[in-house]
Amino acid sequence: MKGTIILSHGLESGPDATKVTALAKVAEELGWVGIRPDYRDLDASRDLQAITARTGRAVAAAPASGRVIFAGSSMGAFISGFASMQRECVALFLMALPVGIKGYAFDYTAAKVPTVLVHGWRDELCPVKAVIDFAGGRGDTLHLVDDDHRLGAHVGFCAEAFRQLLVSLEC
């Protein structure tokens, strides 16, 4: 086993979501263990405080030792950044990242580790400019694709970008 990947789904989704499932398949093929926490009970409240609980659940899902990667889509990407500040990780993979959520008390942050982002030019929920600024300020790898927030036309692209990240960590 090369390590563990915590794969976090978006707000109106679940652990069997299309993108998270595609990433889990890549992880397994390359010898990583994929864990997909279920946040639907927390998400049902629509309470912003559930974001903190969601982050805690992601961190708790990670093993106490060994290499960990946090990956997620939308709200899953958002909490992955926070989780990376609480549990050491070797990389982040963030899709359709909101770099801020109005009313949430904490400014977005993420560990300075190899980070790959995939974002849609036409994302109607998370402004592309904010993601460009975030990634540019950190020197992260950012893939911008002609898609909306769901990245539905680019699931295969996301999986391949994830594969490339995992392979790069083997060096």
Secondary structure, 3 states (H helix, E strand, C coil): CCCEEEEECCCCCCCCCHHHHHHHHHHHHCCCEEECCCCHHHHCCCCCCHHHHHHHHHHHHCCCCCCEEEEEECHHHHHHHHHHHHCCCCEEEEECCCCCCCCCCCCCCCCCCCEEEEEECCCCCCCHHHHHHHHHHHCCEEEEECCCCCCHHHHHHHHHHHHHHHHHCCC
